[in-house]
Structure formats: C-alpha cells, structure tokens
Amino acid sequence: MNVRVRFAPSPTGFLHIGGARTALFNWLYARHTGGVFVLRIEDTDAARNTQEAVDVILNGLRWLGLDWDEGPLTGATDGPFRGQAGPYFQSQRKDVYRQRVTELMNKGMAYETDGTVRFRMTREPVKIPDLVVGEVIRELNDDEQKDPDFIIVRSDGQPVFHLVNVVDDLEMGITHVIRGEDHLSNTAKHIALFRAFGAEPPQYAHIPLILNQDGSKMSKRDKGASLMTYRDEGYVPEAVVNFLYLLGWSPKDNREILPLTDVIERFDLPQILRHNARFDLTKLQWMNGEYIRGVSAERYVELGVQALQNNGMDLSRFPAPYIRAALLTCREKIKFFTELNDWAEFYFLDVIALEGAAPFTQETKAHLSQLKSKLLDLSDFHADAIGAAFKSLSAELGVKTGALVHPVRLACTGKTIGPSLYHLMEVLGKKTVAARMDHALEKLG
C-alpha cells in the first residue's frame, strides 16, 4: 500500500500544540513508510476563517520543518513558499462537494429538509477498527435513536465538516487518518459516508489527547498551547519537535534526546501510547537547553542571528565571522535564544553604557592603565595570551586576578556578568578593547 496521510487544520485561530503534534505524527508516518504527506486547509467556514490564521499554520509547519508533498502551486515568486506546492483549500473545491452531494441524493442516501441537506445515517452499530484505540463499536445513543440523520449542507449552502472531510479523504486517496482522539466520536458518521459513496474507509488512528500537568485538557487559553509561542520565546525548533514526538509515542528505550533521523526510521502507529500525554514545560525547557548546546555551530549561529534580528538588532554592519565568533561565546550561557540579546548586545554597540556603575578607585585606574599597555604589546591577541597578560600583571601588582577581571569586564560589556572575558576580548579585538577601557577610565575616573 502506498501510504497517504494528511493534516487538515481549520484556520480559525493559532496553531495549537496538539495540532502541531498531529501534523508531526502524520509527517513522521509518511516519511517512515515512504508515503505522501498532504496539507489541506479546512476553510469552508468563511465567517471564522482568516488569512492571518492560514499564515500561522503554514509558518508554524515550516518552522518545525514539516514539509508537505503535493498540492496546487502557490504562484509565489518570493518568500518561504516560492516554488513550493501550496496546501489544498477546501474553499476552492466547492464544485467537488456539490457533485458528491448530488451523488448521495441520487442514491437516496441524502435528502433536503428545511433548506438543509441531511445524510441518511445507518441505524446499525458501526464498527471502528482503530490502530491505536483498538476496535470500537459505535451504537446510536437515545437521542439518535429517534433521528440519527445529520446535516451535510447547511441552509446557507455551505457543506459541513463531516461531508468535506470524507469527500477530500476519498478524492485524495488518503489511506490513514491520524488525528486526535476527540475526533473518535465523529468517525462512525465518516465511515457511513464512505460506504454510502461505495468506498472503503481509510484506516483510523486516534492519538491520545495532550493534558496539562494537573490532568485537565489543554485548552487554547492554557500557557504553552500556541505553537508560535515557542518560536517567539527563542526555542530551538528541533527541541520542540523532539518534545512533541515523545508526547504519546515511545521509542521503548527511555531515551529523551532523539535525532529526527532515528525517529523517522522507528516511528510506527502501533507504538503510539494509549494513555493521554502530560505536557511538561519544565522538560521542554531542559530539552531546549540541551539542543542549544548540541546543535551544530552553524545551526546555532543561524538561530541566534534570527533571534537578534527579530529583537530589532541590526547586524548588517558586522562581518559574518565576527557575528559567529561573538554568538559562540554565549552558547553555554543561554537556555533560550531570546536571552541572546542580554548576553551578546555589547558586541554590536559602538558605545557601552556605564551609567550607574561605581567610579573606579585611583588604584583601579592605575591597574587598568598598566593592563592596557600590556594588552597593546601583545602580538597575538588571543584568549590564552590575554589571560597570561592578566595573570602576569596581577602577580606583579600582588593582587588577585579578579581585581583586574571585574573592571575590564565592566569596561568591555557594561555588565558585571557575561561570556568568558578573555574569549570575548579576543572577539572584540585589541583596538576595540583598548577604546572601551579608555572610555571606562574617562567615564568612571
């Protein structure tokens, strides 16, 4: 079987973390089986849909690295979707739905009443063979016993979710429907629709819900529910992906940090856990720190530059090797890329603000003047040589190295904490370090 799966979000708000996990599981299964991952925007509800919400979905999937495989060309000539097939939009497929409604009516499986079109639902129990939940028998409840038929076209002519969902899965040849367990209650209707069209339904796999730590269902109002929060707060997308595939799936070896290539090789639907997943923000934060320290230097710098630019910092004046070296000195200090601004800003300022700093003593001024002379004499302005100059002078003066380190750090960065001093001085360069020491002696002398 050529596996074909889909992610079919509605653009009515932000991309929920649960929706992102559903998209990821579909994408992983497609990549594991060599199948096709289809993106379909269910935008038939014109009153609630917005282009902004569509963009959030597309940008969120791109941020996670979840590429889709087919769809109509976007026609975009620039931007992140240039040359890529765009998603399917249900609002552009109304003719298909009208034809399918006519087919049901001609078969006597649908009928008009009160301006709507209703589907003639089976009165028999529906068996739902689910790859995660197991076999479920859906019987009519007391209310449905009286009238189990349901609306498939509203009085305003708009087709409803149940119809368009099934028609598109049928037309697009979807073989596996992987979606949240909250959709299990809809599945009997969908199976009945497939059979009314003379088709066998796809295989269903309803994945467990994501709960808060207290066991309550994660709603849109809960902290951490919006995927783009993590982009805006400086998370590594690979860390978020790693966290998401452990929400309801287990590799069976208790590893927490799992390369995506390994997960693609191992991911399969029977491994999805039956019980609901608990969202542990502390674990995600830890995982993000691990990824910051573990990604390649190139990826770290790429994400760091994005974070600084998103924060309004203009890096265009600085050469790429300088930016790279500057950001790498901060790598062990940050847990989120949004923290980079505080740790690295001094690299990209012409003048360091020293307001509020205590004035230097006469002794400190004398020591810094001597240190500056030693530093200017260095032919090799690298961290080891800089550190040796500090230690040599502190021995000559009979003071602890910290007596020199603290005022020089303040002069170079404007702060009392920061990256390794000798390494940041190497990055700044001899000329800039000397100029900043002069500035500090003038302002704090």
NUMIZA-378237 format. One record per residue (C-alpha): y, x, z; residue number from 1. Coordinates in pm, 1 decimal, decimal comma. Layout:
! NUMIZA-378237
REC         Y         X         Z  pos
REC         Y         X         Z  NUM
...
! end
This chain:
! NUMIZA-378237
REC         Y         X         Z  pos
REC       0,0       0,0       0,0    1
REC     347,1     123,7     -89,9    2
REC     537,1      61,4     233,0    3
REC     875,2    -108,6     200,6    4
REC    1081,5    -179,0     512,3    5
REC    1435,1    -298,1     567,0    6
REC    1717,9    -306,3     816,1    7
REC    1916,0    -630,0     785,4    8
REC    2214,9    -642,8    1021,7    9
REC    2485,8    -909,8    1031,3   10
REC    2842,9    -772,5    1010,8   11
REC    2986,4    -978,4    1294,3   12
REC    3087,0    -703,9    1539,9   13
REC    2996,7    -349,4    1633,0   14
REC    2658,0    -189,0    1568,1   15
REC    2459,5    -248,9    1888,1   16
REC    2248,1      36,5    2019,2   17
REC    1945,2    -192,9    1985,5   18
REC    2024,3    -248,8    1619,0   19
REC    2057,4     125,0    1568,0   20
REC    1713,7     173,4    1728,9   21
REC    1567,6     -93,9    1496,2   22
REC    1717,5      83,0    1194,4   23
REC    1576,3     414,3    1316,5   24
REC    1223,3     277,8    1365,3   25
REC    1227,8     129,0    1014,5   26
REC    1360,5     455,5     869,6   27
REC    1100,7     661,8    1056,1   28
REC     815,9     442,4     936,4   29
REC     938,2     466,3     576,9   30
REC     966,7     844,4     599,1   31
REC     628,2     875,7     775,7   32
REC     447,0     675,0     508,3   33
REC     645,3     796,5     208,0   34
REC     775,3     441,8     165,6   35
REC    1113,0     286,0      92,8   36
REC    1389,6     202,6     340,4   37
REC    1612,5     -84,7     225,2   38
REC    1950,4    -167,8     378,1   39
REC    2053,4    -531,5     348,5   40
REC    2372,8    -677,9     493,0   41
REC    2318,6   -1039,7     600,8   42
REC    2672,8   -1162,8     541,1   43
REC    2625,3   -1527,4     446,3   44
REC    2836,7   -1642,4     743,3   45
REC    3175,3   -1586,5     579,0   46
REC    3369,0   -1719,2     879,5   47
REC    3233,0   -1446,9    1110,9   48
REC    3185,7   -1150,6     878,8   49
REC    3447,3    -878,1     831,2   50
REC    3470,2    -572,4     608,2   51
REC    3552,3    -369,7     918,2   52
REC    3216,7    -468,6    1069,6   53
REC    3039,7    -371,8     745,5   54
REC    3207,6     -30,7     757,1   55
REC    3097,5      14,0    1118,3   56
REC    2735,2     -45,3    1017,2   57
REC    2748,3     189,7     718,9   58
REC    2933,4     464,4     904,1   59
REC    2705,6     429,9    1205,6   60
REC    2391,8     475,9     996,1   61
REC    2547,9     769,2     815,4   62
REC    2644,8     927,3    1148,0   63
REC    2283,3     900,4    1264,5   64
REC    2162,5    1045,1     933,9   65
REC    1970,0     731,6     829,5   66
REC    1991,8     724,4     451,3   67
REC    1869,2     420,7     258,9   68
REC    1676,4     441,7     -62,8   69
REC    1789,3     172,2    -301,6   70
REC    2046,6     -91,4    -377,2   71
REC    2326,6    -165,1    -623,5   72
REC    2562,7     123,4    -694,2   73
REC    2876,1     108,8    -479,9   74
REC    3105,7     228,5    -755,8   75
REC    3277,3     450,7    -500,2   76
REC    3446,1     754,8    -655,3   77
REC    3521,3     926,2    -326,4   78
REC    3434,5     906,2      42,8   79
REC    3093,9     931,9     211,4   80
REC    2924,6     681,6     -21,3   81
REC    3024,5     842,6    -351,0   82
REC    2736,8     830,2    -595,1   83
REC    2507,2     656,1    -347,3   84
REC    2340,3     321,2    -392,5   85
REC    2503,1      76,0    -160,6   86
REC    2329,0    -184,3      50,7   87
REC    2234,2    -528,5     -73,0   88
REC    2478,6    -800,3      33,0   89
REC    2340,4   -1149,9      73,8   90
REC    2680,2   -1295,7     -18,9   91
REC    2616,2   -1159,9    -370,5   92
REC    2273,6   -1326,2    -401,1   93
REC    2360,1   -1696,2    -374,7   94
REC    2207,1   -1780,8    -711,4   95
REC    1873,3   -1643,4    -593,6   96
REC    1880,5   -1865,8    -284,7   97
REC    1975,3   -2176,4    -484,0   98
REC    1680,9   -2120,1    -717,2   99
REC    1443,4   -2080,9    -424,9  100
REC    1572,3   -2397,6    -256,1  101
REC    1518,0   -2587,9    -581,1  102
REC    1163,0   -2448,8    -593,2  103
REC    1090,0   -2579,3    -242,5  104
REC    1234,1   -2920,3    -321,5  105
REC    1031,7   -2946,1    -641,2  106
REC     719,8   -2870,0    -436,4  107
REC     809,7   -3137,2    -183,1  108
REC     849,3   -2867,6      83,3  109
REC    1220,8   -2933,3     135,0  110
REC    1441,9   -3240,2     122,6  111
REC    1805,8   -3343,7     154,9  112
REC    1932,1   -3536,7     455,9  113
REC    2282,8   -3587,4     597,9  114
REC    2426,1   -3338,3     349,4  115
REC    2185,8   -3063,1     453,4  116
REC    1857,5   -2936,3     313,3  117
REC    1567,2   -2924,0     556,7  118
REC    1234,2   -2743,3     526,2  119
REC     921,4   -2946,9     584,4  120
REC     762,6   -2739,7     861,9  121
REC     388,5   -2734,7     914,8  122
REC     263,7   -2939,3    1209,7  123
REC     -24,4   -2698,5    1273,5  124
REC     -12,6   -2398,0    1510,7  125
REC      95,4   -2077,9    1333,0  126
REC     -94,2   -1753,6    1392,6  127
REC     130,4   -1446,7    1407,9  128
REC     -64,8   -1119,7    1379,1  129
REC     180,2    -866,5    1522,1  130
REC     125,3    -488,8    1501,6  131
REC     297,5    -430,7    1836,8  132
REC     272,4    -752,4    2037,2  133
REC     -77,2    -845,0    1922,3  134
REC    -186,2   -1184,8    1793,1  135
REC      46,4   -1469,0    1895,3  136
REC     -27,9   -1837,9    1842,4  137
REC     290,9   -2040,0    1797,5  138
REC     245,8   -2409,6    1871,0  139
REC     509,8   -2680,3    1843,6  140
REC     695,6   -2748,8    2166,8  141
REC     762,4   -3101,0    2293,9  142
REC    1090,6   -3140,9    2105,2  143
REC     943,1   -3004,9    1783,2  144
REC     650,6   -3247,2    1804,7  145
REC     895,8   -3524,5    1714,1  146
REC    1060,6   -3337,9    1426,6  147
REC     968,4   -2973,4    1358,4  148
REC    1158,3   -2962,6    1027,1  149
REC    1456,8   -2726,2    1025,3  150
REC    1773,7   -2681,2     823,0  151
REC    1770,6   -2416,8     548,9  152
REC    2102,3   -2513,7     380,3  153
REC    2397,6   -2635,6     587,8  154
REC    2625,2   -2923,6     487,5  155
REC    2883,6   -2671,8     358,3  156
REC    2625,7   -2541,6     111,2  157
REC    2562,1   -2213,5     294,1  158
REC    2197,0   -2108,1     326,4  159
REC    2088,3   -2027,1     680,6  160
REC    1931,5   -1712,7     822,7  161
REC    1570,0   -1831,9     806,5  162
REC    1584,2   -1901,1     432,7  163
REC    1778,6   -1595,9     315,7  164
REC    1577,7   -1364,6     538,4  165
REC    1247,7   -1478,3     390,3  166
REC    1370,8   -1502,3      31,4  167
REC    1507,8   -1148,7      39,7  168
REC    1196,6   -1006,7     204,5  169
REC     991,7   -1177,5     -66,3  170
REC    1215,4   -1077,4    -358,2  171
REC    1247,7    -717,7    -235,6  172
REC     876,5    -674,5    -174,5  173
REC     910,2    -595,4     195,1  174
REC     567,2    -507,5     333,0  175
REC     652,1    -458,3     702,1  176
REC     917,2    -635,7     909,2  177
REC    1005,0    -417,1    1209,1  178
REC    1257,2    -593,3    1428,9  179
REC    1344,2    -676,3    1787,9  180
REC    1114,2    -889,7    1998,2  181
REC    1389,5   -1150,4    2031,8  182
REC    1309,5   -1246,4    1669,3  183
REC     948,2   -1331,0    1753,6  184
REC    1049,0   -1693,1    1815,4  185
REC    1164,9   -1718,8    1450,5  186
REC     851,7   -1574,2    1298,5  187
REC     644,0   -1894,2    1276,0  188
REC     919,0   -2050,6    1061,5  189
REC     931,5   -1744,0     841,1  190
REC     555,2   -1734,7     791,8  191
REC     560,5   -2104,4     697,5  192
REC     835,2   -2038,4     441,5  193
REC     642,3   -1751,3     285,6  194
REC     337,9   -1970,8     245,7  195
REC     548,4   -2250,2     100,0  196
REC     654,2   -2004,1    -169,2  197
REC     289,0   -1922,1    -231,3  198
REC     317,7   -1573,3     -86,2  199
REC     150,2   -1391,3     199,2  200
REC     399,6   -1286,0     466,2  201
REC     462,9    -918,9     539,3  202
REC     312,1    -751,2     843,4  203
REC     528,7    -800,2    1150,2  204
REC     600,5    -550,1    1425,6  205
REC     829,6    -681,0    1700,6  206
REC     959,1    -391,8    1907,2  207
REC    1046,5    -417,9    2277,9  208
REC    1394,7    -500,4    2394,9  209
REC    1632,9    -245,4    2544,5  210
REC    1722,3    -325,2    2904,3  211
REC    1984,7    -191,9    3140,8  212
REC    1867,6      20,9    3431,8  213
REC    1864,4    -288,8    3655,3  214
REC    1624,5    -467,4    3419,3  215
REC    1880,2    -704,9    3266,3  216
REC    1902,1    -741,3    2889,0  217
REC    2161,5    -509,4    2737,7  218
REC    2441,6    -725,7    2601,8  219
REC    2737,1    -636,8    2383,3  220
REC    2958,3    -619,3    2692,5  221
REC    2749,1    -357,6    2870,5  222
REC    2852,9       7,3    2885,8  223
REC    2687,1     205,6    2611,6  224
REC    2598,9     -94,7    2395,8  225
REC    2809,4      13,2    2096,3  226
REC    2665,4     296,7    1887,5  227
REC    3004,8     430,3    1781,3  228
REC    3097,0     486,2    2146,4  229
REC    2873,5     791,4    2133,5  230
REC    3042,7     931,2    1825,7  231
REC    3385,6     878,2    1980,1  232
REC    3279,4    1034,9    2312,1  233
REC    3153,8    1351,6    2146,0  234
REC    2776,5    1312,9    2143,6  235
REC    2558,7    1507,3    1902,0  236
REC    2407,4    1250,8    1661,2  237
REC    2072,9    1433,8    1670,5  238
REC    2068,5    1386,0    2050,1  239
REC    2133,9    1012,3    2015,0  240
REC    1856,5     985,7    1755,2  241
REC    1617,1    1175,4    1985,4  242
REC    1706,6     942,9    2273,0  243
REC    1661,0     631,8    2059,2  244
REC    1315,4     714,9    1930,4  245
REC    1195,8     754,6    2288,9  246
REC    1318,5     400,9    2369,5  247
REC     994,7     217,6    2304,3  248
REC     790,0     487,3    2130,8  249
REC     587,3     763,7    2291,2  250
REC     454,7    1085,8    2137,7  251
REC     185,4    1089,3    2412,3  252
REC     260,3    1445,1    2527,0  253
REC     555,9    1377,4    2760,4  254
REC     797,4    1592,0    2560,8  255
REC    1160,7    1485,1    2579,0  256
REC    1324,3    1705,7    2313,4  257
REC    1151,0    1634,6    1983,4  258
REC    1260,0    1766,8    1642,0  259
REC    1303,6    1488,4    1391,0  260
REC    1057,0    1650,8    1151,2  261
REC     785,9    1628,8    1419,4  262
REC     865,3    1263,7    1487,9  263
REC     850,3    1171,0    1118,7  264
REC     505,8    1331,0    1098,3  265
REC     376,5    1149,9    1408,8  266
REC     556,4     814,4    1409,8  267
REC     337,5     508,7    1362,0  268
REC     362,4     145,2    1463,0  269
REC      59,4     133,5    1696,6  270
REC     234,5     394,4    1914,4  271
REC     525,1     160,4    1988,9  272
REC     506,0      62,2    2354,0  273
REC     457,3    -299,4    2451,3  274
REC     686,1    -299,6    2755,5  275
REC    1064,8    -315,5    2735,5  276
REC    1262,3      10,2    2736,0  277
REC    1515,4     104,2    3005,5  278
REC    1843,3     256,2    2887,7  279
REC    1907,7     568,8    3096,3  280
REC    2257,4     700,4    3024,9  281
REC    2206,8     999,8    3256,9  282
REC    1907,7    1107,1    3049,6  283
REC    2106,8    1073,7    2728,4  284
REC    2388,2    1284,4    2873,5  285
REC    2139,1    1554,4    2973,6  286
REC    1980,1    1541,0    2630,4  287
REC    2319,5    1577,6    2464,8  288
REC    2389,3    1896,6    2659,1  289
REC    2051,5    2033,3    2554,5  290
REC    2129,1    1962,0    2189,2  291
REC    2473,2    2122,0    2208,7  292
REC    2307,7    2442,1    2327,5  293
REC    2012,6    2408,1    2091,0  294
REC    2159,8    2319,0    1751,7  295
REC    2233,2    2596,5    1505,1  296
REC    2566,9    2772,9    1534,8  297
REC    2671,1    2624,6    1201,1  298
REC    2595,2    2268,7    1311,9  299
REC    2765,7    2324,3    1647,0  300
REC    3082,1    2451,2    1476,2  301
REC    3075,8    2166,1    1224,0  302
REC    3063,3    1905,6    1502,4  303
REC    3320,3    2093,6    1707,8  304
REC    3569,8    2105,0    1422,5  305
REC    3521,1    1731,0    1363,5  306
REC    3585,9    1660,6    1731,3  307
REC    3904,3    1869,6    1742,7  308
REC    4037,1    1716,4    1422,5  309
REC    3955,6    1365,9    1548,6  310
REC    4166,0    1452,8    1851,6  311
REC    4461,2    1534,9    1627,6  312
REC    4435,1    1913,8    1626,1  313
REC    4549,2    2084,1    1304,5  314
REC    4314,4    2372,3    1226,9  315
REC    4432,4    2431,2     871,3  316
REC    4634,9    2741,3     969,9  317
REC    4333,3    2927,2    1102,3  318
REC    4060,0    3111,0     908,1  319
REC    3707,4    2976,3     937,3  320
REC    3564,3    3292,4    1105,5  321
REC    3830,2    3269,3    1377,5  322
REC    3758,1    2898,3    1440,5  323
REC    3385,5    2968,8    1451,3  324
REC    3419,5    3254,9    1698,8  325
REC    3657,4    3053,3    1917,9  326
REC    3432,2    2749,1    1939,4  327
REC    3120,6    2954,2    2008,8  328
REC    3277,8    3094,6    2326,8  329
REC    3289,4    2736,0    2462,2  330
REC    2932,6    2642,2    2376,1  331
REC    2784,4    2688,9    2724,2  332
REC    3074,4    2509,2    2889,8  333
REC    3068,0    2164,5    2732,9  334
REC    2839,5    1863,5    2763,5  335
REC    3030,5    1655,3    2506,8  336
REC    3232,2    1762,5    2206,8  337
REC    3529,3    1563,3    2332,4  338
REC    3557,7    1828,5    2606,6  339
REC    3628,7    2098,2    2347,9  340
REC    3997,5    2017,6    2337,6  341
REC    4040,3    2120,9    2701,4  342
REC    3830,7    2435,1    2667,0  343
REC    3946,8    2560,4    2326,5  344
REC    4302,1    2436,0    2276,8  345
REC    4460,6    2768,3    2376,1  346
REC    4306,3    2936,6    2069,6  347
REC    4516,2    2721,0    1839,6  348
REC    4855,1    2728,2    2015,7  349
REC    5142,7    2958,3    1932,6  350
REC    5284,9    2947,4    2284,8  351
REC    5090,7    2890,7    2606,9  352
REC    5249,8    2657,7    2859,2  353
REC    5274,6    2818,8    3204,1  354
REC    5478,0    2553,8    3381,8  355
REC    5368,0    2504,7    3738,3  356
REC    5196,4    2843,5    3765,9  357
REC    5284,2    3052,0    4070,6  358
REC    5511,7    3353,0    3999,8  359
REC    5345,3    3693,1    3973,5  360
REC    5394,2    3934,2    4261,6  361
REC    5553,7    4271,3    4194,7  362
REC    5209,6    4427,4    4235,8  363
REC    5052,9    4190,2    3981,5  364
REC    5329,6    4262,4    3731,5  365
REC    5274,1    4634,4    3768,9  366
REC    4898,6    4597,6    3729,1  367
REC    4932,5    4384,0    3414,8  368
REC    5173,0    4630,7    3257,4  369
REC    4924,0    4911,2    3313,8  370
REC    4637,0    4699,2    3184,0  371
REC    4828,9    4607,1    2872,2  372
REC    4877,9    4975,6    2794,5  373
REC    4503,7    5041,1    2833,5  374
REC    4419,8    4748,1    2609,3  375
REC    4662,8    4858,9    2338,9  376
REC    4499,3    5200,7    2340,0  377
REC    4157,0    5056,6    2262,5  378
REC    4038,6    5139,1    1912,0  379
REC    3754,1    4889,8    1947,6  380
REC    3888,1    4558,5    2079,2  381
REC    3551,3    4402,6    2157,8  382
REC    3428,9    4233,3    2473,3  383
REC    3238,4    4533,2    2610,2  384
REC    3530,2    4770,4    2558,5  385
REC    3773,9    4518,6    2705,4  386
REC    3551,8    4474,1    3013,2  387
REC    3526,4    4850,5    3054,5  388
REC    3907,0    4876,8    3048,8  389
REC    3934,0    4615,5    3324,5  390
REC    3676,9    4793,2    3541,1  391
REC    3830,8    5134,8    3482,2  392
REC    4178,1    5023,2    3585,7  393
REC    4056,6    4825,1    3885,8  394
REC    3876,7    5141,0    4007,9  395
REC    4191,3    5348,2    3958,8  396
REC    4401,9    5093,1    4147,4  397
REC    4144,9    5034,7    4420,2  398
REC    4144,3    4657,4    4363,6  399
REC    3873,1    4410,2    4274,1  400
REC    3838,7    4329,1    3902,5  401
REC    3924,9    3966,9    3981,8  402
REC    4276,7    4075,9    4073,1  403
REC    4323,3    4156,2    3705,3  404
REC    4099,4    3888,8    3555,0  405
REC    4274,5    3586,2    3706,1  406
REC    4631,2    3661,5    3594,2  407
REC    4516,7    3772,7    3248,9  408
REC    4316,1    3452,0    3206,2  409
REC    4626,6    3255,2    3300,0  410
REC    4836,3    3454,1    3053,0  411
REC    4588,6    3411,1    2766,6  412
REC    4483,7    3048,8    2817,4  413
REC    4737,7    2885,4    3051,1  414
REC    4447,1    2784,8    3275,9  415
REC    4251,8    2921,5    3568,8  416
REC    3910,8    2845,3    3416,3  417
REC    3775,8    2880,7    3066,0  418
REC    3531,4    3069,1    2845,7  419
REC    3425,5    3426,3    2922,8  420
REC    3753,6    3619,1    2948,5  421
REC    3651,2    3935,2    2766,3  422
REC    3499,5    3735,9    2479,6  423
REC    3798,7    3504,2    2442,3  424
REC    4029,5    3806,9    2439,1  425
REC    3819,6    3958,0    2161,1  426
REC    3857,0    3637,9    1959,8  427
REC    4234,5    3618,0    2018,2  428
REC    4275,8    3979,2    1912,0  429
REC    4475,6    4267,6    2054,1  430
REC    4811,3    4160,3    1914,1  431
REC    4792,9    3803,6    2045,8  432
REC    4662,8    3912,7    2387,5  433
REC    4948,3    4161,7    2425,9  434
REC    5204,3    3899,4    2320,3  435
REC    5067,3    3646,1    2569,0  436
REC    5070,1    3899,4    2850,0  437
REC    5435,0    3977,0    2769,0  438
REC    5512,9    3605,0    2766,9  439
REC    5349,0    3557,0    3106,1  440
REC    5530,0    3857,3    3256,0  441
REC    5859,0    3716,0    3131,1  442
REC    5797,5    3358,2    3247,9  443
REC    5626,7    3436,8    3578,2  444
REC    5804,8    3760,2    3665,8  445
! end
